Amino acid sequence: MNYNQKLKEKFQYHPKIRRIAQHRHLPKSIFCQIKEQRIMREARRRKELNRRKHSKPGSVPFVSERKKHIVAVVK
């Protein structure tokens, strides 16, 4: 690991090394979980849009993503 770190430091200005170093490397399980969550979020969004599109205007209110995750309002 130390050897690899020294190589990265030595060649840090080389374009290909810089490109690789700037990418975020994640464990495969975490990467797949993030991907799955993104798919589920998109499906929820698509279903909400379809529900809004095929219902009476104004019957399904638009709630922003930020407000969906608010648990309680402190006064």
Order of alpha helices (4+ residues) and beta strands (2+ residues): alpha-alpha-alpha-alpha
